[in-house]
């Protein structure tokens, strides 16, 4: 048991990575629907989707860097270390989920 309770701002890191992943999924599919509805060319639609995916990957990379270089506060004991490790691995899982799930949408047929 840690001597101090872990503040809620630390707990947000557990969902932050998949929150960005969810944002990327929603924005990419919304732009895909808008592009198909308005008859964008395949090249411009793929470019917009690629930019959205890269922007979200940059945000995930920035979060990964910040979380990996941040040291757990010693006042929280082993709970703080465990929480930081779990948050870092969920962020890595979000990056790994983003690349194949959204990256392949660029190579598929844009509109049917």
Residue pairs with C-beta under 8 A, 6 or more apart in sequence:
1 77
1 79
2 75
2 76
2 77
2 78
2 79
2 80
3 75
3 76
3 77
4 75
4 76
6 76
6 79
6 80
6 83
10 80
10 83
10 84
10 87
11 83
13 67
13 83
13 84
13 87
13 91
14 83
14 86
14 87
14 90
15 90
16 63
16 87
16 91
17 60
17 63
17 87
17 90
17 91
17 92
17 93
17 94
17 95
18 90
18 93
18 94
18 97
20 56
20 59
20 60
20 63
20 94
21 56
21 60
21 94
21 97
21 98
23 56
24 52
24 53
24 56
24 98
24 102
25 101
25 102
27 52
27 56
28 49
28 52
28 53
28 102
28 105
31 45
31 48
31 49
31 52
32 45
32 49
32 105
32 110
35 44
35 45
35 48
35 110
35 111
36 45
36 110
36 111
40 48
42 110
42 111
45 110
45 111
46 106
46 110
49 102
49 105
49 106
50 106
53 98
53 102
53 103
53 105
53 106
56 98
56 102
57 95
57 98
57 99
60 91
60 94
60 95
60 98
61 95
63 91
64 88
64 91
64 92
64 95
67 84
67 87
67 88
67 91
68 88
70 84
72 80
72 81
72 83
72 84
73 80
74 80
76 83
